[in-house]
Amino acid sequence: MADWACCQLRLRPNKHSETVAQDRYKRKPFIYKDIVKTKRDDDGQKKASCENIAGMETPKKHTVWNIFFLAIELAFIPLVLWWIPYQHLPRPGWAVAFIAGAAAAMSVHDKMKGWQKAIWLLVIGAFLMTELRAINKDRADSDAAALSDRQAQDLAFKGVRDSQDADFKATAGGLETAIGGIQSTLRAADTTLMQTRPHSTVRFDRFEFAGSPPKTIDTNDPYKFNYFYVNGGTETAVDLKVLARVYTGISESKEDQLKLARQFDEDWNKGNALETNSVLVPDHPSFGTIEKAFTDEEIKRLNLNGTVYFLIRFEYTDETGRWKTDSCMSFQRESPTIIDTNIAHPCFVFQHFRYAVKRQM
């Protein structure tokens, strides 16, 4: 009876004890082997035997393996922390290998608790993020390396290009020098041709007082000057235009001569030139006369180591084009009180001999 009470306490059998035992057999066959033994009593009822029930096997805890896997989990954590800085990231594939190792360890880690599963998931997630960052870093490093290689290639190509440009410039410089020489030769030939062609050359000869030179020059008294010129060329000059002006200024002063030349150009541009429409044949001397009355200002300059300046311009046409000739002369200053009207000197400026105005096409 005590045995039956034991069985009743442990198994809680009822009238369907055999059915219950069979049901438990389906779920836990090792328990059935020890406890499900039935026998009939004297009344023909089946009773469960309590044989070996005290020796029922229970699951054992693997403490050593739990500590081993915990150590693996804890060892992964410093590695994850080491890979957090960008410069410590591994090459692509290393984090994936650790993910595979963690997954394999997790699969054989039996009887895990919830916090252990959480640690495994966090470790695997950290390795996954590390792998993604490693892939991005590898791509960035590859792009940087490609850019560096491209810059190195560009620098090398630039050196080749600069060398080629230098060679081209040297060649072009040689060609320009050759072309310049050819152009200079052509200009010289053209000048020679123009000089050898029949042309007119109107040339200023001299100027002087008309009649006897006065002993003194007074204010507002008109004085006449004659100027002489000739066509020294081999061709007749036509459409002759002349402008002659008499000024006073410091003797042998280039600064005063430049001022007088600018003043003369202003008179010329105002249309004060004399258009004679005459024909000037070669080697035929010609002359003209101009009248001048000196102002007080001009007499003052004349008395301050001054002299008389004569500026003249001819413009004429021949078969080669339209030409000009400019000339400037002054009387020699002998002393502070004497001007030699028989000697004239050319000026430093306003000396242009036969320069083109408009060429024929």
C-alpha positions, 0 to 999 in steps of 0.5 A, spaced: 500 500 500 505 504 501 508 503 494 502 504 491 501 511 495 508 512 492 506 511 485 500 515 486 504 521 489 509 521 483 504 519 477 498 521 480 494 515 476 487 515 475 482 510 472 486 512 465 493 510 468 495 506 462 492 511 457 496 517 461 502 512 461 502 511 454 501 518 453 507 520 457 511 514 453 510 518 447 513 524 450 518 522 455 520 514 453 526 514 458 521 515 464 516 510 461 521 505 462 522 506 469 515 507 472 510 504 467 510 497 469 503 495 471 500 489 474 494 486 476 492 485 483 487 480 486 481 484 484 483 484 477 485 492 477 492 494 474 496 498 478 503 501 476 509 499 479 514 504 483 520 500 481 526 504 480 522 511 480 527 513 486 532 512 480 529 517 475 534 520 471 534 528 470 537 533 465 544 535 467 547 542 467 554 543 463 557 548 467 564 548 464 561 549 457 557 555 459 563 558 462 567 557 455 561 560 451 561 566 456 568 567 455 568 567 447 562 572 448 566 576 452 572 576 448 568 578 442 567 585 445 574 588 446 575 586 438 568 590 437 570 596 441 577 596 437 574 596 430 570 602 432 575 607 430 575 608 423 583 607 422 582 600 426 577 597 421 579 591 418 579 589 411 572 586 408 571 579 410 574 579 417 568 581 420 564 576 416 568 570 418 567 572 426 560 573 424 560 565 422 564 563 428 559 567 433 553 563 429 557 556 429 558 557 437 551 560 438 548 554 435 552 549 439 551 553 446 545 549 449 541 551 454 542 558 453 539 563 458 536 570 455 541 574 457 546 570 453 542 570 447 542 577 447 549 578 448 550 573 442 545 577 438 549 584 440 556 581 438 553 578 431 550 585 430 556 589 431 560 584 427 555 586 421 556 593 422 563 593 422 563 589 416 559 594 412 563 600 415 569 596 412 566 595 405 565 603 405 572 604 407 575 599 402 571 603 397 573 609 399 580 607 400 580 604 393 577 611 390 583 615 393 588 610 391 585 610 384 585 618 384 592 618 386 594 614 381 590 618 376 593 624 378 600 621 378 598 619 370 596 626 369 602 629 372 606 624 367 602 626 361 603 633 363 610 632 363 610 629 356 605 635 354 609 640 356 615 637 353 611 637 347 609 644 347 616 646 349 618 642 342 613 645 338 614 652 341 621 652 339 619 649 332 614 655 332 619 660 334 624 658 329 618 658 324 617 665 326 624 667 326 624 664 318 618 668 317 620 674 320 627 674 316 623 673 309 618 678 311 624 683 312 627 681 306 620 682 302 620 689 305 627 691 303 626 688 296 619 692 296 623 698 299 628 697 293 623 696 288 619 703 290 626 706 290 628 704 283 621 705 281 620 712 278 617 717 283 617 724 285 621 726 292 619 734 294 625 736 298 626 742 302 632 746 301 632 753 305 629 759 308 631 766 308 629 773 309 626 776 303 631 782 301 636 784 305 635 781 313 633 786 318 638 789 323 633 788 328 626 785 329 620 789 332 614 787 334 608 787 329 612 789 323 611 784 318 617 780 315 617 776 309 621 770 308 622 766 302 623 758 302 626 754 297 624 747 295 625 742 289 623 735 286 629 731 287 626 725 284 624 722 277 617 723 277 612 729 276 609 731 283 602 733 282 596 736 287 602 739 291 599 742 298 604 746 302 604 749 309 610 754 312 610 757 319 615 761 322 616 761 330 621 763 335 624 759 341 630 757 345 636 756 340 638 748 339 632 747 344 629 740 343 623 741 348 621 748 344 622 744 338 617 739 340 612 744 342 613 748 335 612 741 332 605 740 336 603 747 334 604 746 327 600 740 327 594 743 330 595 748 324 595 743 319 589 739 322 585 746 322 586 746 314 591 752 314 595 748 308 596 752 301 593 747 296 597 749 290 594 744 285 601 745 281 605 740 278 612 740 280 617 737 275 623 733 277 629 738 278 626 744 277 627 749 283 621 752 286 620 757 292 614 760 296 614 766 300 610 767 307 609 773 311 610 774 319 609 779 324 612 777 331 608 778 337 611 781 344 611 774 347 615 772 341 620 778 341 621 776 348 623 769 347 627 771 341 631 776 346 632 770 351 637 766 347 632 765 342 632 764 334 627 764 328 624 757 327 622 755 320 617 749 319 614 746 313 610 740 310 609 738 303 604 733 301 604 731 294 602 725 289 605 721 284 604 714 281 606 710 287 601 714 292 600 720 296 606 722 300 609 727 305 615 731 307 617 735 313 622 739 315 625 744 320 630 749 320 633 755 325 637 761 324 644 760 328 645 764 334 651 767 334 651 771 341 646 773 346 645 779 341 646 777 334 643 772 330 646 770 323 641 769 318 646 766 313 647 760 317 641 755 318 641 748 322 636 743 322 632 741 328 632 735 332 625 733 331 620 734 325 625 731 320 621 726 316 623 725 308 617 722 303 613 718 308 606 715 305 600 718 306 595 713 302 598 708 297 595 706 291 591 699 290 
